[in-house]
Amino acid sequence: MRYEGSCHCGAVTFQVEAEHSVELERCNCSICAKSGYLHLIVPKAQFQLLTGTDALATYCFNSGVAQHYFCTNCGIKPFYVPRSNPDCIDVNVNCLDSKPEHMTITPFDGQNWEKWAHTLAHKSNPAS
């Protein structure tokens, strides 16, 4: 299934391929908790930025590995390259125009990221 999404102002638009039934994470780390991010991690091949390359800026913190993209106009972070899976894109499901039919939301303890990051490794290779 192909889902389309955007930032709040619509300057940044994208599409992502995902199943009707998806596994999502709700992280309690400082940036995710403050931004209300709901994680859908997919291989980069399943993500396409449609518009807004020139409207995107990147925010990196802590280790500097994760690349958090946000719209310079409205400030919304619709997707990023996660530290746990740098070969993937992590889409904020809250930025999708329509949502997957079945969503299983699992709490993720991002406040203790080093201890739990390995539990996301399977997202890099969803066929396994």
C-alpha positions in Angstrom: 0.0 0.0 0.0 1.3 3.5 -0.8 0.7 6.3 1.7 1.2 10.0 1.1 2.1 12.5 3.7 3.5 16.0 4.3 4.6 18.5 6.8 1.9 20.9 8.2 2.3 23.6 5.6 2.5 21.1 2.7 5.9 22.3 1.4 7.4 18.9 2.1 5.5 15.9 0.6 6.4 12.3 0.4 5.1 8.8 -0.1 5.9 5.6 1.7 5.1 2.0 0.9 3.9 -0.1 3.9 1.5 -2.9 4.6 -2.1 -2.5 5.8 -0.9 -3.8 9.1 2.1 -2.1 10.6 4.2 -2.3 13.7 5.0 1.2 15.1 7.0 2.5 18.0 6.1 5.3 20.4 9.4 6.5 21.9 9.9 8.3 25.2 13.2 10.0 24.4 13.3 13.8 24.7 12.8 14.7 21.0 10.1 12.1 20.3 8.1 12.8 23.4 8.2 16.6 22.8 7.3 16.2 19.1 4.7 13.5 19.4 6.5 11.3 16.9 5.0 7.9 16.0 7.6 5.7 14.2 7.2 3.7 11.0 10.7 2.5 10.1 11.0 1.3 6.4 13.8 0.5 4.1 14.9 3.6 2.1 13.6 2.0 -1.1 10.1 2.2 0.2 10.3 6.0 0.7 10.2 8.8 -1.8 10.5 12.5 -1.2 8.1 14.2 -3.7 8.5 17.9 -3.0 10.3 20.2 -0.6 14.0 19.3 -0.7 14.7 23.0 -0.6 12.4 23.4 2.5 14.2 20.8 4.6 16.8 21.4 7.2 18.6 18.8 9.3 18.9 18.6 13.1 21.4 16.3 14.7 22.1 15.9 18.4 23.8 13.6 20.9 25.8 11.1 18.7 25.1 13.1 15.5 24.2 9.9 13.7 20.4 10.4 13.4 19.4 13.0 10.7 16.2 14.6 11.8 14.7 16.4 8.8 12.2 19.2 9.5 10.4 21.8 7.4 12.0 25.2 7.7 8.6 26.9 7.1 6.3 25.1 9.6 8.8 23.2 11.8 7.2 19.8 11.5 9.5 16.7 11.4 7.8 14.3 9.0 10.7 11.8 8.7 14.3 11.1 9.6 17.2 8.7 9.2 17.3 6.8 12.5 20.4 6.1 14.5 19.1 2.5 15.1 18.6 1.8 11.4 20.7 4.3 9.3 19.8 2.3 6.1 16.1 3.1 6.7 13.8 6.1 6.8 11.6 6.6 9.9 8.3 8.2 8.9 6.1 10.0 11.4 2.8 8.3 11.0 1.1 11.4 12.3 2.2 13.1 9.1 0.4 10.6 6.8 -2.8 11.7 5.0 -4.3 8.3 5.6 -3.2 5.8 8.1 -2.6 2.0 7.8 -5.7 0.0 8.6 -4.1 -1.9 11.5 -1.5 -0.3 13.7 0.2 -2.1 16.5 1.9 0.6 18.7 4.8 -0.7 20.9 6.4 1.5 23.6 10.1 2.0 23.0 12.4 3.1 25.9 14.4 5.7 24.0 15.5 7.3 27.3 17.6 4.1 27.6 18.4 3.9 23.9 21.7 2.0 24.2 20.0 -0.8 26.1 17.1 -1.2 23.7 18.3 -0.1 20.2 19.0 -3.8 19.2 15.2 -4.5 19.4 14.8 -2.4 16.2 17.5 -4.1 14.1 14.9 -6.3 12.3 13.4 -3.1 10.7 16.4 -2.9 8.4 15.6 -6.2 6.8 11.8 -6.8 7.1 11.9 -10.0 5.1 13.8 -11.8 7.8 
